[in-house]
Amino acid sequence: MKKVTTFSEYMGDEQRVSQAEREQIQFEIELIGKVIKARKERGLSQRDLAELSGVKQPAIARLESMQATPKIDTLLKILHPLGYTLSVVPVDAERSGE
């Protein structure tokens, strides 16, 4: 296997990361990025969000640093005080930006 030195090289190496894994990782990066952005836009610290959501601050820190993948119920608890929820959309609608 060839040596990689950057995350982009790692992600682009099909021997290391399958297309399905790339899509999952990209989804997680985008999701967590949106959670962090929403928290900061509301002027909330991780501790503030923990108090509002009932999810412990260390769990929020692990989520935001992508050290842990939250269960759906935990994610919903975190999203609610930020004014968001999860939704399932058809793949075609997602690609077209609907």
C-alpha positions as CSV (number, residue, x, y, z in Angstrom):
1,M,0.0,0.0,0.0
2,K,1.3,3.4,-0.9
3,K,2.2,5.9,1.9
4,V,-0.3,8.7,2.5
5,T,0.5,11.9,4.3
6,T,-2.8,13.8,4.2
7,F,-6.4,13.0,5.1
8,S,-7.4,13.7,1.4
9,E,-4.9,11.2,0.2
10,Y,-6.2,8.6,2.7
11,M,-9.8,9.3,1.7
12,G,-8.9,9.1,-2.0
13,D,-7.2,5.7,-1.7
14,E,-9.8,3.1,-2.7
15,Q,-7.7,0.3,-1.2
16,R,-8.1,1.9,2.2
17,V,-11.6,3.5,2.1
18,S,-14.5,2.2,0.1
19,Q,-17.0,4.5,-1.6
20,A,-19.6,3.6,1.0
21,E,-17.2,4.4,3.8
22,R,-16.3,7.7,2.1
23,E,-20.0,8.6,1.9
24,Q,-20.6,7.8,5.5
25,I,-17.5,9.7,6.7
26,Q,-18.5,12.7,4.6
27,F,-22.1,12.6,6.0
28,E,-20.7,12.5,9.5
29,I,-18.3,15.4,8.8
30,E,-21.2,17.5,7.4
31,L,-23.6,16.6,10.2
32,I,-21.2,17.4,13.0
33,G,-20.1,20.6,11.2
34,K,-23.8,21.7,11.2
35,V,-24.2,20.9,14.8
36,I,-21.2,22.9,15.8
37,K,-22.2,25.8,13.6
38,A,-25.7,25.8,15.0
39,R,-24.4,25.7,18.6
40,K,-22.0,28.6,18.0
41,E,-24.6,30.7,16.1
42,R,-26.8,30.5,19.2
43,G,-23.9,31.5,21.4
44,L,-23.9,28.3,23.3
45,S,-21.0,26.6,24.9
46,Q,-20.9,22.8,25.0
47,R,-21.8,23.1,28.7
48,D,-24.8,25.2,27.8
49,L,-25.9,22.7,25.2
50,A,-25.5,19.9,27.7
51,E,-27.8,21.6,30.2
52,L,-30.4,22.3,27.6
53,S,-30.3,18.8,26.0
54,G,-29.7,16.6,29.0
55,V,-26.6,15.1,27.2
56,K,-23.4,15.3,29.3
57,Q,-20.8,17.8,28.1
58,P,-18.1,15.2,27.6
59,A,-20.4,13.3,25.2
60,I,-21.0,16.5,23.2
61,A,-17.2,17.1,23.1
62,R,-16.6,13.5,21.8
63,L,-19.4,14.0,19.2
64,E,-17.9,17.4,18.0
65,S,-14.4,15.9,17.8
66,M,-15.7,12.9,15.9
67,Q,-14.4,10.5,18.5
68,A,-17.8,9.0,18.9
69,T,-20.8,8.4,16.7
70,P,-24.0,9.2,18.7
71,K,-27.1,7.1,18.8
72,I,-30.1,8.7,17.0
73,D,-31.8,9.5,20.3
74,T,-28.8,11.3,21.6
75,L,-28.4,13.3,18.4
76,L,-32.1,14.2,18.5
77,K,-31.6,15.5,22.1
78,I,-28.7,17.6,21.0
79,L,-30.5,18.9,17.9
80,H,-33.7,19.9,19.5
81,P,-32.5,22.9,21.6
82,L,-30.6,24.0,18.5
83,G,-33.9,24.2,16.6
84,Y,-33.2,21.2,14.4
85,T,-34.3,17.6,13.8
86,L,-33.4,14.8,11.6
87,S,-35.3,13.9,8.4
88,V,-35.1,11.2,5.7
89,V,-35.2,12.5,2.2
90,P,-35.2,10.7,-1.1
91,V,-31.7,10.4,-2.6
92,D,-32.8,12.2,-5.8
93,A,-34.1,15.1,-3.8
94,E,-30.9,15.3,-1.9
95,R,-28.8,15.4,-5.0
96,S,-30.9,18.1,-6.7
97,G,-30.8,20.3,-3.6
98,E,-34.6,20.1,-2.9
